[in-house]
Amino acid sequence: MHILTGPLRSRTTLLAAIGGLLVLGACSSGSSGAMAGEMPSAKPSAMVVPPMPDRRIGLKAGLYDAEEASWNMRLLSNTHAPERFEGVTNSDLAFTGKYAIQGNYNGWQVWDISNPVKPTLAAAHFCPASQSDVSVYGNLLFVSGEGLSGRLD
């Protein structure tokens, strides 16, 4: 689980990353004028210029020791997945309250992200299938998978 934060326009932006969960979040300095439940406007408050040269060029690869480059963000946490979930593709994310639900080809995990510096694993359900796409509606969690290798129960 990777958690990053930076001066982004939206209140919380979350992205899936292979091998972990990438969480980006911040509050804008001004009001976006959006009502509750609406997406904030995409009006940039200032011109942002990326660093030159590009910091990603020449980075060393690695599973847990890869070099990193970031711009306009900072790393808050780098939490490894449980052993049964390592090395598989993370296919989807869903969010409800203080939880991030992470689906992957070996099942799904529920992370408590109330403390973004130290996310904790609340639950892990090992059920190999294809993808384990997760969605939340109200207090219901839906997990869909495709493939004949998944359980039918």
C-alpha positions as CSV (number, residue, x, y, z in Angstrom):
1,M,0.0,0.0,0.0
2,H,1.5,3.3,-1.1
3,I,0.0,6.5,0.3
4,L,1.0,9.8,-1.2
5,T,-0.3,13.3,-0.7
6,G,0.3,16.6,-2.5
7,P,-1.3,19.9,-3.5
8,L,-4.0,18.5,-5.8
9,R,-7.2,20.3,-6.8
10,S,-9.6,17.6,-5.6
11,R,-10.1,16.7,-1.9
12,T,-9.1,13.1,-2.5
13,T,-7.7,11.3,-5.5
14,L,-7.0,7.6,-5.4
15,L,-5.3,5.4,-8.0
16,A,-4.5,1.7,-8.2
17,A,-0.9,0.7,-8.6
18,I,0.6,-2.7,-9.4
19,G,1.7,-4.3,-6.1
20,G,0.0,-1.8,-3.9
21,L,-2.4,0.9,-3.3
22,L,-1.5,4.4,-4.3
23,V,-3.4,7.1,-2.5
24,L,-3.1,10.7,-3.4
25,G,-4.9,13.4,-1.4
26,A,-5.0,17.0,-0.4
27,C,-7.3,19.9,0.1
28,S,-7.2,22.9,-2.2
29,S,-6.4,26.2,-0.6
30,G,-9.6,27.8,-2.0
31,S,-13.2,26.8,-2.3
32,S,-14.1,25.1,-5.5
33,G,-17.7,26.2,-5.2
34,A,-19.0,22.6,-5.7
35,M,-22.0,21.4,-3.7
36,A,-21.8,18.2,-1.6
37,G,-21.5,15.2,-3.9
38,E,-20.5,17.2,-7.0
39,M,-17.1,17.1,-8.6
40,P,-15.1,20.3,-8.1
41,S,-14.4,22.4,-11.1
42,A,-11.2,21.8,-12.9
43,K,-10.0,25.4,-13.0
44,P,-6.3,25.5,-12.3
45,S,-5.4,28.2,-9.7
46,A,-1.9,28.7,-11.1
47,M,0.4,27.5,-13.9
48,V,2.3,24.4,-12.7
49,V,5.6,23.6,-14.5
50,P,7.0,20.1,-14.2
51,P,10.7,19.8,-13.2
52,M,13.4,19.6,-15.8
53,P,15.1,17.3,-16.4
54,D,12.4,14.6,-15.9
55,R,13.2,12.9,-12.5
56,R,11.8,9.6,-13.8
57,I,14.6,9.1,-16.3
58,G,17.2,6.5,-15.2
59,L,15.4,5.2,-12.1
60,K,16.5,1.7,-10.9
61,A,13.8,-1.0,-11.0
62,G,12.9,-3.4,-8.1
63,L,10.1,-5.0,-6.3
64,Y,10.6,-3.4,-2.9
65,D,13.8,-1.3,-3.6
66,A,12.9,0.5,-6.8
67,E,14.0,4.1,-6.9
68,E,11.2,6.7,-6.9
69,A,10.6,10.0,-8.4
70,S,7.7,12.3,-7.4
71,W,6.6,15.8,-8.3
72,N,4.0,17.8,-6.5
73,M,3.5,14.9,-4.0
74,R,5.2,13.3,-1.0
75,L,5.2,9.6,0.1
76,L,3.3,9.0,3.4
77,S,3.4,5.3,3.6
78,N,4.6,2.2,1.8
79,T,2.8,-0.8,3.2
80,H,3.3,-4.3,1.7
81,A,0.4,-6.5,0.9
82,P,-0.1,-9.8,2.8
83,E,1.9,-12.7,1.4
84,R,-1.0,-14.4,-0.4
85,F,-1.6,-11.1,-2.3
86,E,1.9,-10.2,-3.3
87,G,2.9,-10.3,-6.9
88,V,-0.6,-10.3,-8.4
89,T,-2.2,-7.5,-10.4
90,N,-4.3,-5.1,-8.4
91,S,-7.4,-4.6,-10.6
92,D,-9.7,-2.2,-8.8
93,L,-10.4,0.0,-5.8
94,A,-13.5,1.0,-4.0
95,F,-14.0,3.4,-1.0
96,T,-16.4,3.7,1.8
97,G,-15.9,5.7,5.0
98,K,-12.4,5.1,6.3
99,Y,-11.9,2.0,4.2
100,A,-10.2,1.4,0.8
101,I,-11.2,-2.0,-0.7
102,Q,-8.5,-3.3,-3.0
103,G,-9.4,-6.0,-5.5
104,N,-6.8,-8.2,-7.3
105,Y,-6.5,-11.5,-9.0
106,N,-6.2,-13.4,-5.7
107,G,-9.3,-11.9,-4.0
108,W,-9.8,-8.6,-2.1
109,Q,-8.5,-6.7,0.9
110,V,-10.0,-4.1,3.1
111,W,-7.6,-1.4,4.3
112,D,-8.3,1.0,7.1
113,I,-6.9,4.3,5.8
114,S,-8.1,6.6,8.6
115,N,-4.4,7.2,9.4
116,P,-2.8,7.6,6.0
117,V,0.7,7.4,7.5
118,K,0.0,3.9,8.9
119,P,-2.8,2.1,6.9
120,T,-3.8,-1.2,8.5
121,L,-5.3,-4.3,7.0
122,A,-8.8,-4.8,8.3
123,A,-9.7,-7.9,6.3
124,A,-8.3,-10.1,3.5
125,H,-10.3,-12.6,1.5
126,F,-8.3,-15.0,-0.6
127,C,-10.4,-16.2,-3.5
128,P,-8.4,-16.5,-6.8
129,A,-10.4,-15.4,-9.8
130,S,-9.9,-13.1,-12.7
131,Q,-9.7,-9.5,-11.4
132,S,-12.0,-9.3,-8.4
133,D,-13.4,-5.9,-9.4
134,V,-14.9,-4.3,-6.3
135,S,-17.7,-1.8,-5.9
136,V,-19.6,-0.3,-2.9
137,Y,-23.2,0.7,-2.8
138,G,-24.5,1.9,0.6
139,N,-23.3,-0.8,3.0
140,L,-22.9,-3.5,0.4
141,L,-19.7,-4.6,-1.2
142,F,-19.9,-6.2,-4.6
143,V,-17.0,-8.3,-5.9
144,S,-17.1,-9.5,-9.5
145,G,-14.7,-11.8,-11.2
146,E,-14.4,-13.4,-14.6
147,G,-12.8,-16.7,-15.3
148,L,-13.4,-20.4,-14.8
149,S,-10.8,-20.7,-12.1
150,G,-13.0,-18.8,-9.5
151,R,-15.2,-20.5,-7.0
152,L,-18.9,-20.7,-7.7
153,D,-20.0,-20.5,-4.1
